[in-house]
Amino acid sequence: VATLVMFYVLSGLTLASALYVVISRNLFHAGIALIMCFVGVAGIYVTLATPFMAAMQILIYAGAIAVVLLFGFMLTHDLMRPQIQSYQRMAGFLTALGLGLVLTVTAVLSPWFTLSSAAPENAIPLLAHGYMTTFAVPFQMIALLLLIALIGAVVVARKEEGPP
Amino acid sequence: MNYTGRVIPEFILMPLSLLAIIGFIAGSSLVLIWAERKVAARIQNRVGPMMTGPKALAQFSMWTGGLMQTPADAIKLLTKELIIPAQADPIPFIMAPIIIVTVCITAFIVIPFGPALSVSDLNIGIMHIVAISSLTVLSILMAGYSSNNKYSLFGGLRSAAQMLSYEVPLIFALLGPILLAGTLSMQGIVQAQQEMGVWFAVPSFLGFVIYYISSIAEVNRPPFDIPEAESELVAGYVSEYSGMMFAMFFLAEFANMFLVCAVAVTVFLGGWLVPFVDISAEPQAWQVALGLASFMAKTSILVFIMMWIRWTFPRVRPDHLMNLGWKYLFPLSLLNLILCAAAVVIREKHQWGGPGVALVGLIGFTMVIALLKVIRPSSATSLLKAQV
């Protein structure tokens, strides 16, 4: 029961902060709300008995990606004034609504895999084993994708020096 | 605290242990601030705070004078007005100190102070600390932004850049010992060192040095205190804070310093293990007491070395800082990971496990010496160039 209550509280927090990300007029506030949203998702992972996922969620999304986003906002000028103006409110709303509907319908209709036994106490060795055996190829592909993104970022960010 | 044997129900024990942690953080910060001032005074050939506290003790030696200085300072800060600048963004401004202290308290719950003496021995232990601590930078960014002050903003930006950069070698330096231990749980790492019979600082000496340097940068202490460099940025992101909100940043700084040293002790220096003595045959109460004493002694030594470094070295220039982090510490931390993996294989597959592990440690030690030799001439020449 306690887990269920926690789940609803965290879901509410996540949804509320996600909504605030969209409607906030202040870019920095939106960024902070985004981090709260990520932390809420991490909390949901904890209620689902996957603490490792929660730690990764906080470390990667809240601690690195969102912080770099905020870092970027802080380099923009005119920081303290509300900066965002949405030009496509209706289109955005309709897209979000449509996507939400599609996801909800899919989630309700699809047969969910249910765990036959309780989750293992310490799942990290199993996870590592999976990465190295069954899912080795997808794992390596993700690494490759990240490497490509990294090199791409360097190429985009690099100043051209001398004749190209 | 498992050793109570489930006599006390969880819902009473949990708040109690959290209160104990908060009390411990506040108490240790009081002691650490006093110690820092005394160490600074000794290094600069002064006597430091002497006027508060018992007069008789103050006459005895400089180390026993001014014992009540930090409590007095804390009371003064508590009674001061909280000023929120008119142009500041109030909600992030108030949230920033709260977040930094909350994060710190949350990180403390997995620290193994003694055998079975941690609030909660999560099986993701060390990842919990690393993940939660990565939110500290959020609080600093919020403080920098919401103060609406260009010095604060620069302080926040510099701090974010520095902490993001040094998180990478920090985590990679921890990966080596995790490989050796085969677990992420903090108690598990200590027990693995007990079973192996040697502290992980031996096979992973390189990792220990990298972790220690990176952690000084992580907690924004000199010589890596660029985010709050007084001579350039007033006080960086804390410039606009007053009273208790300032005190909370200060508290978090000292608590974080203790935290990184405690993690270093747990992962590299055997945690609560008593050197050269096996205490596992003693009665449980004795084990806990001895373990706690050993843990606190080791942590205090590391904290003292951090203070010593602070008052000895000049501040590092921002570009030097980034060079050190990305060009030296990060590749070396990868090397440390490889060395630790080699140590694991040697220990499991071969008869000569012990000497093999020592050999791996020797390679790491050589690398540290080489690192010092490589960095030294370049920084000396750049210093010369700057003077010319």
Interface residues (C-beta under 8 A of the other chain):
Chain A: N26 F28 H29 I32 I35 V39 P51 F52 A54 A55 M56 I58 L59 A62 G63 A64 A66 V67 V68 L70 F71 M74 L75 L79 M80 E121 N122 I124
Chain B: Q87 D89 I91 P92 M95 L122 N123 I124 M127 H128 V130 A131 I132 S134 L135 V137 L138 L141 M142 G144 Y145 N148 L153 G156 L157 A160 A161 L164 E167 L184
